[in-house]
Amino acid sequence: MSDYKSHLDKANARLDSLYRVHRDLDEQIKKEFDNFSKDSIIKGLKRKKLGIKQQITDLESILEIVK
């Protein structure tokens, strides 16, 4: 396998992982909201989710460039 292909596969695997984390955070936020958790907990989760979304956007942009 070429080095390029290996890096591309790793980047795509990382992207899949980020999608899962983003989805899991969304579900956790909904559960915390339904349980009337403190706003600070929900805000922290939302902040983390936003950071993951930024990583997804950045990686998608890089992958689009190399295609």
C-alpha distance (Angstrom), angle and dihedral (degrees) to the residues before:
residue distance angle dihedral
M1 . . .
S2 3.76 . .
D3 3.77 119.9 .
Y4 3.83 89.5 -118.8
K5 3.81 91.9 54.5
S6 3.80 91.3 47.5
H7 3.82 92.4 52.6
L8 3.80 91.0 46.1
D9 3.81 91.2 51.2
K10 3.81 90.8 49.4
A11 3.81 91.5 49.4
N12 3.81 91.4 50.2
A13 3.81 90.9 48.1
R14 3.81 89.3 50.5
L15 3.81 89.8 50.4
D16 3.81 91.0 51.7
S17 3.79 89.4 49.9
L18 3.81 91.6 50.8
Y19 3.82 90.7 50.3
R20 3.81 89.8 53.8
V21 3.81 93.0 48.4
H22 3.82 90.3 48.1
R23 3.80 91.6 50.4
D24 3.82 92.2 46.2
L25 3.80 91.2 50.6
D26 3.80 89.9 50.8
E27 3.80 90.2 54.0
Q28 3.80 91.5 46.0
I29 3.81 90.8 50.9
K30 3.81 90.4 52.0
K31 3.81 91.3 50.0
E32 3.80 92.8 48.6
F33 3.80 90.1 48.0
D34 3.82 91.4 49.6
N35 3.81 89.7 49.6
F36 3.81 91.1 51.9
S37 3.80 92.1 -119.3
K38 3.77 121.5 -179.9
D39 3.78 115.2 -74.7
S40 3.80 89.8 -123.4
I41 3.82 90.7 61.6
I42 3.79 92.7 48.7
K43 3.81 92.3 45.1
G44 3.79 90.7 51.1
L45 3.79 91.4 51.9
K46 3.80 91.3 46.8
R47 3.81 90.3 50.3
K48 3.80 90.2 51.1
K49 3.82 90.7 47.5
L50 3.80 90.2 51.2
G51 3.81 90.1 52.1
I52 3.79 90.5 51.7
K53 3.80 90.0 48.6
Q54 3.81 89.7 53.6
Q55 3.79 90.5 51.4
I56 3.82 89.5 50.1
T57 3.81 91.5 50.3
D58 3.80 92.3 47.9
L59 3.80 93.6 48.4
E60 3.82 92.6 45.4
S61 3.81 89.0 52.8
I62 3.80 91.7 51.1
L63 3.79 92.5 47.4
E64 3.80 90.8 49.0
I65 3.80 90.4 54.0
V66 3.80 94.4 51.6
K67 3.81 95.4 47.8
